[in-house]
Amino acid sequence: MNHQRVSASQATVKGKNGATQKRPSAVAISLQGILLIAALTALIPAYFIVISSLKTPQAYLDDRIGFPAQIVFDSYNTVLTQHPFFLWMGNSTLISVGSVLLSTVISALAAYAIARMRFRGREFLMSLSTSLMAVPPVVMVVPLFVLFSQIGLLGKYQGVILIYAGLMCPFSVYLLVTFFRTIPTELLEAALIDGASTIGVLWRIILPLSGPPLVTLFIVNRRYVWKELLIALLFLPDERLRTLMVGVSVFQGRFLQNIPLSMAGMALASAPMLIVYIVFQRYFIRGLVAGAVKG
């Protein structure tokens, strides 16, 4: 009779179809518990924002963290009717979409050159681009402000879009280079033999295969632009050009004592990006691991 050795951390059981299945080990269960606690902890701010926005100011003062005894939407109505909320959202949408598209186009061209072409200084260019991710944007604010005031881009959408696109390019190039290098060379050579141009290979072969990383860039970069405050505040001084985060911060300071109103504005400002993530979460997760291993 054969004896099976069972480890202390893992045992086997028979499934319904007779196949041997592994029980979750104690280490795996503990790790899942830790991740669950971390996820619940991350949701605490969202819970606080939502329940606070559904209270009256007096109800909030009576109970700051408890669920409201009576749900009211007065704060949401005030935000939407007494403030140019949709104008702010339109400005943020225009700037975020424009800067993400511009940075993606530039990054795709740069990544294609670094990943698939042979030229001197290619690795140095990649290292230089990657190192720029460590430079904080705040150190570039003053020289950019002086430059844009001299060339007439201060207080214009185009200037802010250029700044955001430049800030997002290093990470975008890094992610796309990592993925482009996993595409089989034989596939690209076959396209060139068939008469495709260099740009044609990028447009017809590489980009259609790069859906997950492109979706990841869209979500990550748009989230960055959507929540960014400093650049939008300094380079768009006109009230008509305010982005959503700038507008929310302004009326949050104006209504400092009305916490439910501030929380309602923050909830409405966060909703668009939450919807985008929920819709594209499958592609987002695939894009994060794209290029991590070669198939």
N, C-alpha and C positions, 0 to 999 in steps of 0.2 A: 504494500500500500504506500502510495507516494504521499509524502507530507509536504504541505505548502507552508512557506515561511511568510508570516504576516508581520510587517513592520509596525512599530508603535504608533507611527503617525498616519498610517494608511491601511485600510482593510478592503477586501473585495466582497461583493455580493452578487447574487445572480439576478439578472434582470428578467422581465417578463418573457423575452424571446430566448432566454437561456444564455445570453452573452454575459461575460464577466464584466462587471462595472466596478469602478473605484469609488469608494466612499470619500467624501471631502475630509481631508486631514484636519487636525486641530489647528495647525498653523494657517491653513486656508480659511477656516471659519473665523479665526481671530482677525486675520487680515481683512476679511469682508466686513466684520463688525467695526473695525477701525475706519474703513472707508465709508461705511454707513453713517457713523458718528460725524465724520468730517463733512459729509454731504449735508446732513441735518444742520450742522453748525453754520455752513455756508448759506443756508436758507433762512437763518434767523433775521438778517437785515431785511430780506424781502418780506418776511412775515410782518416785521415791525412797520415797514412802509405801508403795506396794504391795510393792516388793521387800523393804523393811525389815520389814514386817509378816509376811512369810513366812519369816523367819529366826529362829533361836534367839538369845538374847542373846550367846552366845559367837561364833556365826557372824557376827553383826553387827559385833562388835569385831574379828574377823579380816579382814573385808572389808565396808566400809561402803557402797560404791556398786555392787559387782558383783552379778550375778544369783546367787541362792542355789544352792549345790550340791545341797542337799536342801530341798524345800519342806515346811514344817510349818505347821500351823494352830493351834498351842498358844496363841498370843496371842489369836486370835479366840475360841477356846473360853473363855479366861480372862475376856475382856471380857464375853461373853454370859452366863456362868454365875456369876461371882463379883461382878458389879456389876449394879445395877438398870438395865441399859441400855434395856430395852423400856419401863420407866416413864419414863425421861428422853425417849425418842423419842415416847411418847404425849403427854407434856407439851408438847414442841415442836410436835407436830402440832396439838394443840388450840389453842395460842396462835397459831401461824402461820396456820392456816385461819381462825380467828375474826377476827384482826386484818385479814387480807387481804379477807375478805368485808365487814367493816364499812367499811374504807377505800374499797373499790370502790363500795359503795352510796352513800356520802356523796359521793365524787368524781364519780360518774355524774350525780347530781342537780345538783351545783355546775357541772360542765362543761356540762351541757345548758342551764342558765340563762345561763351566760356566752357560750356559742357561739351559741345560737338565740333568745335573748330580748333585748328592747330595754329597758334601764333605765339610769338615771344612775349613773355610777361603775363600769360594767361593766369597762372596760379597766383602771381603777385596781385593782379587785379581782383581775383576772387578773395584773397586775404584782406586786401584793402577795403573791399565792399563789406565783408563780414565784420571787420573791426569798427566800421561806422555805426554798427548797432549798439556799441557801448557808449557812444557820445550822447549825452543828454541834450534834448532839444533846447532847454533853457539857455545853454551857452551860446546858441546861435541867434537868439531873439534880437539882441541889440544890433549886430551887424546887418541882419536881414531887415530890420526896421529902417535903418539908415539907407540901405540900398533901395528898398521898395519906395521910400519917400522920394528918392532922387529920380527914379525911373517912372514914377506915376502909377504904381500898382498898389499903393497903400489905400485901404478902404474899398477894395474891389474883390469880387469873387475870384478872378483869375489869379491874383497874387496868393490868396490863401490856398487855392487848389494846387498851385505850384509848390508851395511850402510843404503841404501834406504829402504830395506825391513824392517829393524828394526824401522826406523822412521815412516813408514806407518802402522805398526801393531796396535798401540793403537787406532787409528780412525777406522781401519777395524774391530777390535774386538768389539768395541762399537756398530757399525752399525749392525754387524751380530748378536750379542747377542740380540739386540732390536728386530730384525726380528725373530730369532729362537724361542723366547719366545711366539710368536703369533701362532706358529704351534700347532694345537690341540694335546694334549697328547695322546688321544685315538688312533690317527693315528700311533703314534710311538709305542704304546703298542701293537697294532695289528701286526705291523711288527715284533716285538720281539717274539710274540706268534707264528708267522709263521716260526720262526727259523732264522731270520736275526740277525747278530752280531751287536755289537755297531757301528763299522765302517760301516757295511752294511746299517744301518739305516741312517747314515749321507750321505753315497754315493748314496743310492737308493731312499731315501725319502726326506731328508731335502734339499740337494743341488739342485735336480730338481725343487723344489718349490721356490728356492731362486734366480731365474734368475734376477729380477729387482735389488735387492741390490748388487749382484755380478757384474752386468754391471755398476752400479754406482761406485763401488770400482775401477773397471777397468778404467773408464774414469777419476775419480778424482785423483787416485794415479798415473796414467800414465801422466796426465797433470802436476802433481807436479814434477815428475822426469824429464819430458821433458823440463821444464822451469828452473829447479834448476841449479845454477851456481857455488856457493861457493865450494861445496863438489867435484864436477867434476873437478873444476880448481885445487884444492889442491891435490887430490888423484890420478889424472891422468895427471902427468906432461908431459908425452910423447906426442908429436904433433900428432902421428898416432892414439892415443886413444882419441883425443879431441871429446867432444860431440858437438851437434849442437849449443847450447847456448854459449859454450865457444868459438867455432870457429867464430860465428857471433860477439861476443863481441870483439874478437881480431881484426878482420878486420874492425870493426866499429871504433875502436880506431886508426887503421892505416889510414883509409880514413875518418878522422873526418870532413874534408871540403866537402866531397862528400856525402851530405845527401841523395840524391836519391839512391845511392848504398847501404847505410846502411839500408834505408827503404825497399829496395828490399830483402835484406837478412832477415830482420825481418818478412816480409810478407811470404816468403818461409818457414821460420821456424815455423810460426804460422799455415800454411795451413794444415799440417797433423792432428793436434789436432782439428781444426775446422771441418774437414771432419769426424773425429771419432765422434764428438759431434752431428753433423747433422744426421749421420746414426743411432746413438743409443739414440737420444734425448727422444724418447717415453719411453724407458726402464729406462733412467736416471731419468726422472721426477717421474716415478712410484717407483723407488728405493729410492728416497729421502724421500718419505712419507711412505715407507714400514715399518710396525711396529709402526707407529704413533698411530694407533687405532687398536683395536682388532675386527676382524670380527665376 
